[in-house]
Structure formats: structure tokens, C-alpha cells
């Protein structure tokens, strides 16, 4: 498994490379945003570790660029900025997870395994258990593909995670707090509208062009995905 580490602190980068290679990962380093962008966009990696503060570009902006070109590659952001708003900003940029420095290496390994555990060889036979269905909407958990009717729906990694959580809980009303804690792994901040923003994005992609709406709001309660309104 190939991992790209974009980290300007060379001692930290060397520590990550050494530790990850001991675990059997193949690691390539980039010490600035320019080099990191070239590698990320032109080579294939199964995971990208990206520091927020790096030379030549902002890690958040680089995350957005990578996500535009490679929507399915897991991105784990590393940063000393650990407030809820900082995490939400990172997730909005397209990050799949957010680890605050300083961190224990075993926690990093756990996050990496969690992000990559469902990345399987797409040549393997598909299992019905790995395809979620609500009405004519299908979510392939192995190939990371969403299809409604005969239309393929492009999703960012975070949009995919949100839709997966909704579909796994088909028919159950999910509060904003529960969604934030399960999809973003942050304590819900009532002053933040990130959940509402992402649900609206999903609605535009999943429901806008279809007569039958699947994602519904329960005022004062939360959101639910189901066959009927």
C-alpha cells in the first residue's frame, strides 16, 4: 500500500516514513505543496497524509485540488489546529479524517486502517452486502460509486460517507449531532451549519432531477432517507 506524506517538518516526515515502513507501507515524502501536488495528482496512492501548514500553498487548498481530480483517495489531514471549526474547515476542504498534533503513532495507524479497510480490489466479485439500496438509489461500498436509475452520481469522500450513513440507517431520523459525530467525528457545534450544507449538497445530487425525493427533513429532529415522503 502506497502512502504519500506531505509534511514540511523533515524530522516529523522522517518519523512518519520510518514508522509506516516498519508496518509494511510504501511511503513517499513531499516537503512542500508544489511537490506534493505534482505527486498526488500524477501518481496513485492508497492514502495521503497532508499537513495543513506547508510551503508554497495552503494544505486546505491543496486538499481541494486533490479531491477535485481524485475524489476517492482517502486524505488524512495533520495539523496543530484542533478546534471544532478547524476540523469542520478541513472536512469542508475534502479531508476524510483530521488528526491533531501531537498524536500517538498507534492512533495514526488506527486512523489509517479505518480509512483504508474498505478499499478492495474492484476486480473481485461484488457482494450484495456491499451495495446499499434505497428505492432506485444504489451505493457500491467497494467501488465507491453512487447510481440512481441509470445515472452515475459523482460524490466527494465526505459526501459519500454522509450518504452511506443515511442509507445504513434507512427510515430512521438522524439528528444533526449524531450525523456530525459519526460522519465528521466531531462534537456538534450548534453554531456550525456543516451538516445542513452537506445534506443540501446531497439533495441537489441525489434528488433534484428526480420526481421521487429520498432525503427528507424532520423539522426540529433531523434528517432521514427513505422510499416515501
Secondary structure, DSSP 4 states (H G I P E B T S, - for coil): -EEEEE-S-HHHHHHHHHHHHHTT-EEEEESSHHHHHHHHHHS--SEEEEESEETTEEHHHHHHHHHHH-TTSEEEEEES--SHHHHHHHHHTT-SEEEESS--HHHHHHHHHHHHTT---TTSPPPGGGEEEETTEEEETTTTEEEETTEEE---HHHHHHHHHHHHTTT--B-HHHHIIIII-S---TT--HHHHHHHHHHHHHTTT-SS--EEEETTTEEEE-S--
